[in-house]
Structures are given as C-alpha cells and as structure tokens.
Amino acid sequence: MPREMQDQRSVPLSNGISVLCNGCDADDSFAAQDLAEGLRERGVAVSAAAPVSITLLRSSSSEGRAALGGAALSPEMQAEGYVIVPRGSGLAVIGATPAGVFYGAQTIKQLVDSAANTGPVLHLASVRDWPALKYRGLHDDVSRGPVPTLEFQKKQIRLLSNYKVNVYSPYFENTLQYTSDPLAAPPGGSITPAEARELVAYAAKYHVTIVPEQEAFGHLHFMLNWEKYADLAETPHGHVLAPGAPGTLPFIQRMFGQLAQDFPSPLLHLGADETLELGKGQTKADVDARGLGAVYLDFLQRIVTTLKPLNRRYLFWGDIAMHEPALLKAAPEEFKRSTIAVAWEYNPHPSFTTYVKPYTDAGMECWVAPGVNNWNRPWPDNNLALPNIQGFTAQAQASGCTGQLNTIWDDDGEALFNANWYGVLFGAAAAWQPGQSSIPQFQRSFGRAFHGDPTGKIDQAQLELTACHALLKDVVTKGGDANDFLFWVDPWTPEGQTIAAKMRPLNRELRLHAEQALILVREARQANFLREPDALDVMELAARRIGMIGQKFQISDEIATMYANAYALQASKVRTDRSELLRDVNGIAHPNGVQGKMEDLRSQYSMMRDLYEQAWLKSYRPYYLHNMSERYTLNTDLWIERGDKVRAALRGWRETSTLPPASQLGIPQAPAAPASSTGTAR
C-alpha cells in the first residue's frame, strides 16, 4: 500500500491501454517495456491506439513539471519516490530518477484488476510514495542443496523488482566457482563467473543490486573438508577458519578478489555468523587469554583491512559482536566506516532493540535480517514469519537502520523457493512502508497482487496452511510446527510411537485444514487464469505433505488395530474374518482389487516424489535432487517391504492357521480404543 493514495474511479480496459514514454532514455524505455509486458500478463491488450494511456515522465522535464502542477518532488522522494496523477483518460507516472519512474510503473501494475466476469479495469488514483528503508533486500541460500538455474534467478529478480526490492543477496559457502580455488565447487551445483556477471547485468535493468555473501569465517565446512585447506580450519575438517592460521587471510583475499570482479556492487557480505568452533581448536589459547569477543572482532577487523584495496563496504552478521558492546564502541573508526552490521533474529518479539542497539550505540550503520521461516518445513510457518518481519523491520526504521535483508535458508536441503513468496512479499512491503505493515491487510491482498486471484481463495488457502502450523505447535519440541521431521519420521519406531500419541487428537483436524487448502487452490485455478502457477504447484504439494503427516499416523494406528484384531481371531472357525482384515492391511491379494493401508502410504510417497522432482527442476539445477528425492523412494520401498511381510503372514496363516505376533512384523501395539457413545470399547 502506498503512503498516500486516493482512488478516484475505475475505467474499463476492454479496448486496451497504451504505454507512452516520449523522449525517454534507455532506463525509462525499459521501464515502459516492462510495464507493457506486465499489463499483458494481466490480460490487458497494449496498443498505441488504445484510448487509455499510461505516460512515464521525469520530474525534471517540462511535461513532468506540468503533470505535477508545478510542484517539485520532496527531498525524501528524490532517490526512489514517485507520483502518479490522473492525466486525460489515464495516468502519468513522474519520478526524479530511473528508479522512481520504474517503481511508479510497478504500482501501475497493481492498479489493474482482472475482476471476474468484468475484464480488466484500471483504477485512476493519485499516489505519492517513497520507501522507508534505503536497502530492501532478499538473502537467498544457494549453498545448502538447492542451487537455482540462471533463468530462475532472473525470474526472481523480475518478481522482486515488481515489489520494489532493490537488493538480492545470494549466499555462498562453496557454490561459486573460484578459479584460484576450484576444488570445493560441486560439479553441476555451482555458479560460474560468467553466470554471475550475466545476472548482475540483468538485475541492473530492474534496479536490483546483487550483493553476494561469501562466508569468510564460519560455515565453511564444504571448503575445509578438503585436505588442501585442513590447516586453515579451527578444528579438523570443521566449519570455522582459524584466525591465526598463516594461510587464512590469503585464502579470503583470493575469494573476495574474484567476488569483487564478478559482482561490482559497492557492498560485499562477509558472513561471519555462528562461529561456534572458535576457541575450541587452533585458537583456544588466544581465546582463553583474550576472550572470544576480542578474538572474533580482531579477526573481522583484519579481514576488512586485508580487503581494503577492493574499495568496498562489508556487511557482516551481527549475532556474535552484539554481545560485545564495549568492544564495538572501541573499534577503530575506519572499521566502523567500512562495515555494516546485519542483526538477525527469526522469531517474533515485543521489541528487537537488543539486536540493533549495540551497533547504533557504537555509531555503526546497521541492517536487520528477519526470516520467512521456510527452513526444515514443507511450507513456511507464517505464524512466526509475518510478525517477525513486521516487528524487526519496524524496529530498523525506528532505530535508524538503513536496510532490511529478509532471509531464506535451506537448512535440510528440501526447501523449494516457490513456497516462499508470501513471506518475501511481506518483507518487501514492510521495508517499503513506514512503521508497522499491516498483517491482516497483507493477508487479504496477497492472492490478488501476486496471483491475480479475485476470489480470495488463495488468501484463504494460505490461512489454512498457517492453521496447520499452529495445530502442530509443540508436538516435537517447544515451538515446533509442521516440519520435515514429522513428515519423514517412521511411525513404527519408538520415537514415532511417542509422537503418534501426541498426534492422535490432531490428525483429523490437520488433514481437514490441509485438504481445504488444496481445494481452495484448485477452485481458484479453475475460476481464473492465475499468475505464477509454479508457486501454486508448490503450495499444493505442501498441502499434500502436511496432510500426509496426519494421514500417516492415522493409517499406522489403523494397521496396528486391524492386525491386532486379526491376531485375536486367528483361532476363529470363520476364516474370512482374518483374511479380510489382513487383505485390508496389505491390499495386494484382495480379491476385489481394494488398495490396502500400506499401499496407501506407498502410493502417497511415490506420487509426492514425482511432484517434488517436477517442482525442483522448475527452479533448480539437477544437482542435489537425488539427495532429497531418495527419501521418498526409501519410504516407498519401506511400505512395499512391510506389505510383503504381511502378505507372507497371510500365506503362512492359510497353511498353519497361525499368525506371527505383531512385533515380529514390526507392527506396533494397537492404540487404546476410545470409548464409544454407549461407553463400550470397540
């Protein structure tokens, strides 16, 4: 939502629209081209002869001044602000800079509605708008498994720019190819220097700066696992560089020398977070003598000094140094001028002051880094993500921080980026809008803005998946939710049985929420042509995976109960009682072709493997896919094997009239049956 907006009336676009940019330079011409393409995406015909027009203007031109009524853009609007005013039968976008004109054009896209049954309309509105934060970024983990294709990264850039994000920060541990250190980059799973330079040039057209992060202290296991670099590690083949090792600074200097060539941004990111091994190996004596904070900050300062010839400023994560406010205040002024501290925290809190105050008190520039809470989950937990993004970004504004770097992490390698757009767009809104962005307003508008859904069903589907996370809170650990562990845990193991007891009261409600999300997405897609279908495919897959958590535990209980009943009937003279129960468990030998319980689980894992692989390959390189899809295969095989055991038990019963105990087949004890309405147990 812009800062100031008056929606006057709507005009139909049944006869199309024209996009005018008379005498524009290359930047504004590109903005006009991008706008025209965006309008076509929304079902609008773009034609020079159309009666409704959008005109892009610079405030310095006579035409721009006339459209503004002689007024000038205020100082805070100069860099990226814009004005939209009604002009004739359409609108004029006026900005002082290429970025301002471009962002005004992005707002025009959102002023077009493709309403159901009426065709597209344009809202004729008066708008004045400019950003609350100078830097509005997305930090994208490309090192924990999924490595995006160059084409998908370009799509990310286009969509981020639509919502006025101006920084894209890819996170590298070992997935950028360094010509000086070629060992670590995995074949097929790394980005070449040529690809990096191509992405930088592409992003510049969209006013997005690529600010790469190359870890330069911790999180370097994929590098340090090579024997060539073993002497640089704090602990043998560990994760953290040893500050005192002779080759450490030259190693960093080599990486960042190439990084600066491939990414000509004025900013580079050093990482330097979670240096948990520091002081436990080569530098133990130094840490014991001087303290962890002193050793950490001293090495950070030496890195910055070493990289000074690159003439950049360096971001670093703020989780370690924030605990050393006195050392920060005493740090050299050159170090403070050369760095930007990025405070990070991914949970909601009433206040985030403690995360930024050590840096503002030390006179250092700071950004904040909330998170979309996508890691280790089939779908992001927006119960945590939205208030975290809202509160932390508002704190940044109140504390005088200059940027927000919303974060995506792929900790267990399973994450699909197309699941993250909800949190990404809310981060964009929170960084642009002053104060606290409204979560309810965002939840009502996301589906229409991102997917072009006028029904509200995509928004409701988002809430259904959010409800799933809330339902599973604390099932595994305090604050736990619908996470990947719950999806993968074997319900027949002792650990799985402990969780099964907690899941029993929740399974039905969980499945109904997930199924309703699936229904809503399907209904929205049937009613309209929606944008970003790949993201909706991932949403459907997430609903299936979350629903499968409940279904898996339900079916496990049903199998255990059915086998216990069959075992109790093994001496019965009515042979069909026992055989029908076992056939329903396994299904393969059922005379009517009925699918059994174990086949249900086999089929679900197999189907979701196919859907997962399809979704992966729309965004990522094939590298690392089998690390993830193999788990679906293993679970498919697991339930095939268990079905075979039950089938063997059925054959044995036919010959001996005896069934093996459930434990011999790995089947857990049947859960206690709930009391019926008459008070008798079934």
C-alpha positions in Angstrom: 0.0 0.0 0.0 1.5 3.4 -1.0 2.0 6.1 1.6 -0.6 8.4 0.1 -3.3 7.2 -2.3 -6.7 8.5 -3.4 -8.6 6.0 -5.6 -10.9 8.2 -7.7 -12.7 5.9 -10.2 -12.1 2.9 -12.5 -12.0 2.7 -16.2 -12.5 -0.5 -18.3 -9.6 -1.6 -20.4 -11.7 -3.6 -22.9 -10.2 -1.5 -25.7 -6.7 -1.9 -24.3 -4.1 0.6 -23.0 -1.1 2.4 -24.3 2.2 3.0 -22.6 3.9 6.2 -23.6 7.4 7.3 -22.9 8.1 10.2 -25.2 11.8 11.2 -25.4 12.8 8.6 -22.7 16.3 7.5 -22.1 17.2 3.8 -22.0 16.3 3.3 -18.4 12.8 4.7 -18.7 12.3 3.0 -22.0 13.0 -0.3 -20.3 10.5 0.6 -17.5 7.9 1.2 -20.2 8.6 -2.1 -21.9 8.5 -3.9 -18.5 5.2 -2.2 -17.7 3.7 -3.2 -21.1 4.7 -6.8 -20.5 3.3 -6.8 -17.0 0.0 -5.4 -18.3 -0.2 -8.1 -20.9 0.3 -10.7 -18.2 -2.8 -9.3 -16.5 -4.9 -9.8 -19.7 -4.7 -6.2 -20.9 -4.1 -5.5 -24.6 -1.3 -3.0 -25.1 -1.7 -0.8 -28.2 -0.5 2.6 -29.2 -4.1 3.4 -30.5 -5.8 2.5 -27.1 -8.0 5.2 -25.6 -6.5 4.8 -22.1 -2.8 5.7 -21.6 0.0 5.5 -19.1 2.7 8.1 -19.5 6.1 7.8 -17.9 7.8 11.2 -17.1 10.8 12.6 -15.4 10.1 15.4 -12.9 12.9 17.5 -14.5 11.1 17.6 -17.9 8.6 20.3 -18.8 5.9 17.7 -19.3 6.7 16.2 -15.9 6.5 19.6 -14.2 3.2 20.3 -15.9 1.8 17.0 -14.7 2.9 17.8 -11.2 1.2 21.1 -11.4 4.5 22.9 -11.0 5.3 21.2 -7.7 8.7 19.5 -7.1 9.2 16.1 -5.6 10.2 16.5 -2.0 13.8 15.7 -1.0 12.9 12.3 0.6 11.3 11.3 -2.7 14.3 12.1 -4.9 16.1 8.8 -5.0 13.3 6.3 -5.4 10.0 8.1 -4.9 7.3 8.7 -7.5 4.0 10.4 -8.1 1.0 9.1 -10.0 -1.7 11.5 -11.2 -4.7 11.2 -13.4 -3.9 12.5 -16.9 -6.6 12.6 -19.6 -8.2 9.2 -19.8 -5.3 7.5 -18.0 -2.4 8.2 -15.6 1.0 9.8 -15.6 3.9 8.4 -13.5 6.5 11.0 -12.5 9.9 10.3 -10.9 13.1 12.2 -10.4 15.3 9.2 -11.2 15.1 6.0 -13.2 14.4 4.0 -10.1 11.5 6.3 -9.2 9.9 6.0 -12.6 10.4 2.2 -12.5 8.8 1.8 -9.1 5.9 4.0 -10.1 5.4 1.7 -13.1 5.3 -1.3 -10.7 2.5 0.4 -8.8 0.6 0.8 -12.1 0.6 -2.9 -12.4 -1.2 -3.2 -9.1 -3.7 -0.6 -10.1 -5.0 -3.0 -12.8 -7.6 -5.5 -11.6 -8.6 -8.5 -13.6 -12.0 -8.8 -11.9 -14.0 -12.0 -12.5 -16.6 -11.7 -15.3 -15.9 -7.9 -16.0 -12.5 -7.9 -17.6 -9.5 -5.8 -16.6 -10.0 -2.3 -15.2 -7.6 0.5 -14.3 -8.0 2.4 -11.0 -7.4 6.1 -11.7 -5.6 7.1 -8.5 -3.5 9.8 -7.2 -0.4 8.4 -5.4 2.6 9.8 -3.6 5.1 7.2 -2.5 8.7 6.6 -1.4 10.5 3.9 0.6 11.0 3.8 4.3 14.4 2.0 4.0 17.1 2.6 1.5 18.1 -1.0 1.2 15.3 -3.6 0.8 16.8 -7.0 0.2 16.3 -10.7 0.0 19.0 -13.1 1.1 18.8 -16.4 -0.7 20.6 -19.5 0.5 22.1 -21.2 -2.6 24.6 -23.4 -0.7 22.6 -26.0 1.4 21.5 -28.2 -1.6 19.2 -26.3 -4.0 21.2 -24.2 -6.5 18.9 -22.2 -8.8 19.3 -22.1 -12.5 20.3 -18.8 -14.0 16.8 -18.5 -15.6 15.1 -18.9 -12.3 17.3 -16.3 -10.7 16.3 -13.9 -13.5 12.7 -14.7 -12.7 13.4 -14.0 -9.0 14.9 -10.6 -10.0 11.9 -9.7 -12.1 9.4 -10.6 -9.4 11.4 -8.9 -6.6 11.6 -5.7 -8.6 7.8 -5.8 -9.1 7.5 -5.3 -5.3 10.3 -2.7 -5.1 13.0 -4.9 -3.6 16.4 -3.5 -4.6 18.9 -5.9 -3.2 19.4 -9.6 -4.0 22.0 -11.4 -1.9 22.9 -15.0 -2.9 24.6 -16.9 -0.1 27.8 -18.8 -0.9 29.7 -21.3 1.1 31.2 -23.3 -1.8 28.8 -22.9 -4.7 30.5 -20.0 -6.6 33.3 -21.2 -8.8 36.6 -19.7 -7.9 39.4 -20.0 -10.5 42.1 -19.8 -7.8 40.4 -22.4 -5.6 38.5 -24.8 -7.8 38.2 -27.8 -5.5 35.1 -27.0 -3.5 32.6 -26.0 -6.1 30.5 -29.2 -6.8 30.1 -30.3 -10.4 26.7 -29.2 -11.7 26.0 -27.4 -8.4 27.8 -24.1 -8.7 27.6 -20.7 -10.4 30.2 -19.7 -12.9 31.8 -16.3 -13.1 30.1 -15.8 -16.4 26.7 -16.6 -15.0 27.3 -14.2 -12.1 28.2 -11.4 -14.4 25.2 -12.1 -16.6 22.9 -12.0 -13.6 24.4 -8.7 -12.4 23.8 -7.0 -15.7 20.3 -8.4 -15.9 19.4 -7.2 -12.4 20.7 -3.7 -13.0 18.0 -3.1 -15.6 15.5 -3.8 -12.8 17.2 -1.6 -10.3 18.3 -4.6 -8.2 21.9 -4.7 -6.9 23.4 -8.1 -6.4 25.2 -8.2 -3.0 26.8 -11.6 -2.7 27.7 -13.2 0.6 30.7 -15.4 0.7 31.2 -16.9 4.1 34.7 -15.7 5.3 34.9 -17.1 8.9 32.3 -19.8 9.7 30.1 -22.1 7.7 33.0 -23.2 5.5 32.9 -26.9 6.0 32.5 -27.7 2.3 35.8 -25.9 1.8 37.6 -27.0 4.9 36.7 -30.7 4.3 39.3 -30.8 1.6 42.7 -31.8 2.8 44.3 -28.9 0.9 42.6 -26.5 3.4 42.8 -28.6 6.5 45.5 -26.4 8.1 43.1 -23.4 7.9 40.4 -25.0 10.0 39.9 -24.2 13.7 39.1 -27.9 14.2 40.0 -30.8 11.9 37.8 -30.6 8.8 35.4 -28.4 10.7 33.3 -25.3 9.8 35.3 -22.3 11.1 38.5 -20.7 9.8 41.3 -20.4 12.4 42.2 -16.7 12.7 45.8 -17.4 13.5 46.5 -19.9 10.7 49.0 -18.4 8.2 47.1 -19.1 5.1 43.7 -17.9 6.2 43.8 -14.2 5.1 45.3 -15.0 1.7 42.5 -17.6 1.2 39.9 -15.0 2.0 41.7 -12.4 -0.2 41.6 -14.8 -3.2 37.9 -15.5 -2.9 36.9 -11.8 -2.4 39.2 -10.6 -5.2 37.2 -12.7 -7.7 33.9 -11.9 -5.9 34.6 -8.2 -6.4 35.3 -8.8 -10.1 32.1 -10.9 -10.7 29.8 -8.6 -8.6 30.7 -4.9 -9.0 28.4 -3.9 -6.1 29.7 -1.3 -3.6 28.8 -3.8 -0.9 30.0 -7.4 -0.2 28.9 -9.7 2.6 31.5 -11.4 4.8 29.1 -13.7 6.7 30.9 -14.3 9.9 27.9 -15.8 11.8 27.7 -18.8 14.1 31.4 -19.3 14.5 30.7 -21.9 17.1 34.0 -23.8 17.0 36.1 -20.6 17.6 38.4 -21.2 20.5 38.0 -25.0 20.5 41.0 -25.7 18.4 43.9 -23.8 17.0 42.9 -20.5 18.7 42.0 -22.0 22.1 45.0 -20.4 23.9 44.3 -17.0 22.3 40.6 -17.1 23.2 41.4 -18.3 26.8 43.8 -15.3 27.1 41.8 -12.5 25.4 38.2 -13.7 25.3 36.0 -14.9 22.5 34.7 -11.5 21.5 38.1 -9.9 21.3 39.5 -12.7 19.1 36.4 -12.6 16.9 36.4 -8.8 16.3 40.1 -8.7 15.9 39.9 -11.2 13.0 37.0 -9.4 11.5 39.0 -6.2 11.5 41.9 -7.9 9.9 39.7 -9.3 7.2 38.4 -5.8 6.4 41.9 -4.3 6.4 43.1 -7.1 4.1 40.2 -6.4 1.7 40.6 -2.6 1.8 42.2 -2.4 -1.7 38.9 -3.7 -3.2 37.3 -0.4 -2.2 34.0 -1.9 -0.9 32.0 -1.8 2.3 31.4 -5.1 4.0 28.3 -6.5 5.6 28.7 -9.0 8.5 26.2 -10.9 10.5 25.6 -9.4 14.0 25.0 -12.4 16.2 28.4 -12.6 17.7 29.6 -8.9 18.0 26.2 -7.8 19.5 27.4 -9.3 22.8 30.4 -7.1 22.9 29.1 -3.5 23.0 32.2 -2.1 24.7 34.5 -3.6 22.1 32.3 -2.3 19.3 32.4 1.2 20.7 36.2 0.9 21.0 36.7 -0.4 17.5 38.7 1.7 15.0 36.6 4.3 13.2 37.9 3.0 9.9 36.5 -0.4 10.6 33.1 1.1 11.5 33.0 3.2 8.3 33.9 0.1 6.3 31.3 -2.2 7.6 27.5 -2.6 8.0 26.3 -4.9 10.8 23.3 -7.1 9.9 21.4 -8.0 13.0 19.4 -11.2 12.6 16.6 -12.9 14.5 13.8 -15.1 13.1 11.2 -15.2 15.9 8.7 -12.6 16.8 9.4 -10.5 19.9 7.7 -7.5 21.6 10.9 -5.5 20.9 14.0 -6.0 18.8 16.0 -3.2 20.4 18.6 -5.6 21.9 19.6 -6.8 18.4 20.4 -3.3 16.9 21.3 -1.2 19.9 24.9 -2.4 20.3 25.5 -1.2 16.7 23.7 2.1 16.8 25.3 2.9 20.2 28.7 2.3 18.6 27.9 4.6 15.7 27.7 1.8 13.1 25.4 1.5 10.2 23.1 -1.5 10.5 20.5 -3.5 8.7 18.1 -6.1 10.1 17.5 -9.6 8.9 14.2 -11.2 9.7 13.3 -14.6 8.1 10.5 -16.3 6.1 10.7 -19.4 8.4 10.9 -21.8 5.5 13.7 -23.9 6.8 13.1 -27.6 7.6 9.4 -27.2 6.7 7.2 -28.3 3.8 5.7 -24.8 3.9 6.9 -21.6 5.8 5.4 -21.1 9.2 3.8 -17.7 8.8 2.7 -17.6 12.4 6.3 -16.8 13.1 7.4 -15.2 9.8 4.9 -12.4 9.5 5.2 -10.9 13.0 9.0 -11.4 12.9 9.3 -9.5 9.6 6.8 -6.8 10.7 8.4 -6.1 14.1 12.0 -6.4 13.2 11.6 -4.1 10.1 9.7 -1.5 12.1 12.5 -1.6 14.7 15.0 -1.0 11.9 13.1 2.1 10.9 12.7 3.4 14.5 16.4 2.8 15.2 17.8 4.5 12.1 19.0 1.3 10.4 19.3 1.7 6.7 18.2 -1.7 5.4 16.3 -4.9 5.7 17.7 -8.2 4.4 14.8 -10.7 4.6 16.3 -14.3 4.7 15.6 -17.6 3.2 17.5 -20.7 4.5 17.6 -24.2 3.1 19.0 -25.9 6.1 18.0 -29.5 5.3 18.1 -29.0 1.6 14.5 -29.8 1.0 13.1 -26.3 0.6 11.6 -25.1 -2.6 11.9 -21.4 -3.3 8.4 -21.1 -4.8 7.0 -21.8 -1.4 8.4 -18.5 0.0 6.8 -15.7 -2.0 4.3 -15.0 0.8 7.0 -14.1 3.3 9.2 -12.5 0.6 6.4 -10.1 -0.5 5.5 -9.2 3.1 9.2 -8.4 3.7 9.1 -6.1 0.6 6.0 -4.4 1.9 7.5 -4.0 5.4 10.7 -2.5 4.1 9.0 0.0 1.8 6.1 1.1 4.0 6.7 3.4 7.1 6.1 1.9 10.5 4.5 -1.5 11.0 3.0 -3.0 7.9 -0.5 -4.4 8.4 -0.5 -8.2 8.5 -4.3 -8.5 8.0 -4.2 -6.2 5.1 -1.4 -8.2 3.5 -3.3 -11.4 4.1 -6.3 -10.0 2.3 -4.3 -8.7 -0.7 -1.5 -11.2 -1.5 -3.6 -13.5 -3.7 -4.8 -10.7 -5.9 -1.5 -8.9 -6.1 0.7 -11.9 -6.7 -1.5 -14.4 -8.5 -4.2 -12.2 -9.9 -6.9 -14.1 -7.9 -10.0 -12.0 -7.4 -11.8 -14.7 -5.4 -9.8 -14.5 -2.2 -9.4 -18.3 -2.2 -5.6 -18.2 -2.4 -5.5 -16.0 0.6 -7.8 -18.4 2.5 -5.6 -21.3 1.4 -2.6 -19.6 3.0 -4.5 -19.2 6.2 -5.4 -22.9 6.2 -1.7 -23.9 6.0 -0.9 -21.4 8.7 -3.5 -23.1 10.9 -1.7 -26.4 10.3 1.5 -25.0 11.8 -0.4 -23.6 14.8 -2.1 -27.0 15.3 1.2 -28.9 15.5 2.9 -26.4 17.8 4.9 -28.2 20.4 4.3 -31.7 19.1 8.0 -32.4 18.7 9.7 -29.6 20.6 8.6 -26.3 22.2 7.7 -24.0 19.3 7.7 -26.9 16.8 5.3 -27.0 13.9 4.5 -28.8 10.7 8.2 -29.6 10.0 10.0 -32.0 7.7 10.9 -34.3 10.6 7.2 -35.0 11.2 6.8 -35.8 7.6 9.7 -38.3 7.5 9.6 -39.9 10.9 8.7 -43.6 10.8 5.5 -44.0 12.9 6.5 -47.6 13.8 9.8 -46.6 15.6 9.8 -45.9 19.3 10.3 -42.2 18.5 7.5 -42.3 16.0 5.2 -44.0 18.6 5.9 -41.3 21.1 4.9 -38.7 18.5 1.9 -40.7 17.4 0.4 -40.4 20.9 0.6 -36.6 20.6 -0.7 -36.6 17.1 -3.9 -38.7 17.7 -6.0 -35.8 18.8 -4.8 -33.7 15.9 -4.7 -35.9 12.9 -8.2 -35.3 11.6 -8.2 -31.5 12.0 -4.7 -31.3 10.5 -5.8 -33.3 7.4 -9.0 -31.2 7.0 -7.0 -27.9 7.1 -4.5 -29.3 4.5 -7.2 -30.7 2.3 -9.2 -27.5 2.4 -6.1 -25.6 1.3 -5.8 -28.0 -1.6 -9.5 -27.5 -2.5 -9.2 -23.7 -2.4 -6.2 -23.6 -4.7 -7.9 -25.9 -7.1 -11.1 -23.8 -7.1 -9.2 -20.6 -7.6 -7.3 -22.1 -10.5 -10.5 -23.4 -12.1 -12.2 -20.0 -11.8 -9.4 -17.8 -13.2 -6.2 -17.8 -15.2 -3.7 -17.2 -12.3 -0.2 -15.9 -12.5 2.7 -17.8 -11.0 1.4 -21.3 -11.5 4.7 -22.9 -10.4 4.2 -21.4 -7.0 0.7 -22.7 -6.7 2.0 -26.2 -7.7 4.4 -26.0 -4.7 1.6 -24.8 -2.5 -0.5 -27.9 -3.5 2.5 -30.1 -2.8 3.0 -28.6 0.6 -0.7 -29.1 1.4 -0.3 -32.8 0.4 2.8 -33.2 2.5 1.3 -31.6 5.6 -1.9 -33.6 5.2 0.3 -36.8 4.9 1.7 -36.2 8.4 -1.8 -36.7 9.8 -2.7 -39.5 7.4 0.5 -41.4 8.1 -0.2 -41.6 11.8 -3.8 -42.4 11.3 -3.1 -45.3 9.0 -0.3 -46.6 11.2 -2.9 -46.8 14.1 -5.4 -48.4 11.8 -2.9 -51.1 10.6 -1.9 -51.9 14.2 -5.6 -52.2 15.2 -6.5 -54.3 12.2 -3.6 -56.7 12.8 -4.4 -57.0 16.5 -8.0 -57.9 15.6 -6.8 -60.5 13.0 -4.4 -61.9 15.5 -7.2 -62.3 18.1 -9.3 -64.1 15.5 -6.6 -66.5 14.3 -8.3 -69.4 16.0 -11.7 -68.5 14.7 -13.6 -71.0 12.6 -14.7 -68.1 10.3 -11.6 -67.9 8.2 -12.8 -64.8 6.2 -12.8 -62.7 9.4 -9.0 -63.0 9.5 -8.2 -62.9 5.8 -10.3 -59.8 5.1 -8.5 -57.9 7.9 -5.1 -58.8 6.6 -6.1 -58.1 3.0 -7.2 -54.6 4.0 -3.9 -54.1 5.7 -1.9 -55.1 2.6 -4.4 -55.0 -0.2 -2.2 -56.7 -2.8 -4.0 -60.0 -2.5 -7.5 -58.6 -2.1 -10.0 -60.4 -4.5 -11.8 -57.1 -5.3 -8.7 -55.1 -6.1 -9.1 -52.9 -3.0 -6.0 -51.0 -2.1 -4.7 -51.7 1.4 -3.5 -49.4 4.1 0.2 -50.0 3.3 -0.4 -49.4 -0.3 -2.0 -46.1 0.6 1.3 -45.0 2.2 3.4 -46.4 -0.6 1.3 -44.6 -3.3 1.4 -41.2 -1.4 5.2 -41.2 -1.1 5.7 -42.3 -4.7 3.3 -39.7 -6.0 4.8 -36.9 -3.9 8.3 -37.9 -5.1 7.2 -37.3 -8.7 5.6 -33.9 -7.8 8.6 -32.9 -5.8 11.1 -33.7 -8.6 8.9 -31.7 -11.1 8.8 -28.7 -8.8 12.6 -28.9 -8.1 13.5 -28.9 -11.8 11.4 -25.8 -12.5 13.7 -23.7 -10.2 16.9 -25.6 -9.5 19.7 -27.5 -11.3 19.6 -31.3 -11.1 22.5 -31.2 -8.6 21.4 -32.5 -5.2 17.9 -33.5 -6.3 18.6 -37.2 -5.6 19.7 -36.4 -2.1 16.2 -35.2 -1.5 14.1 -37.5 -3.7 15.8 -40.6 -2.4 14.0 -40.2 0.9 10.7 -40.5 -0.9 12.0 -43.6 -2.6 13.2 -45.1 0.7 9.8 -44.6 2.3 8.0 -46.0 -0.8 10.3 -49.1 -0.5 9.7 -49.3 3.2 6.0 -49.7 2.9 6.4 -52.1 0.0 8.6 -54.3 2.2 6.2 -54.1 5.1 3.3 -55.0 2.8 5.3 -58.1 1.6 5.8 -59.2 5.2 2.0 -59.0 5.9 1.4 -60.9 2.6 3.8 -63.6 3.8 2.0 -63.8 7.1 -1.3 -64.3 5.3 0.1 -67.1 3.2 1.5 -68.7 6.4 -1.8 -68.4 8.1 -3.5 -70.2 5.3 -1.2 -73.2 5.8 -0.9 -73.2 9.6 -3.8 -71.1 10.9 -1.3 -69.2 12.9 -0.2 -65.6 12.6 3.1 -64.2 13.9 2.9 -61.7 16.7 2.7 -58.1 15.5 6.1 -57.3 17.0 7.7 -59.9 14.7 6.4 -57.9 11.7 7.5 -54.6 13.2 3.9 -53.6 13.8 3.5 -51.5 17.0 1.0 -52.2 19.7 -2.6 -51.2 18.8 -3.6 -47.9 20.4 -6.2 -48.0 23.1 -9.6 -47.7 21.6 -11.6 -44.6 22.6 -14.9 -45.1 24.4 -18.0 -45.1 22.2 -21.1 -43.1 22.9 -22.5 -46.1 24.8 -19.4 -46.4 26.9 -18.2 -49.7 25.5 -14.8 -50.0 23.8 -14.8 -51.3 20.3 
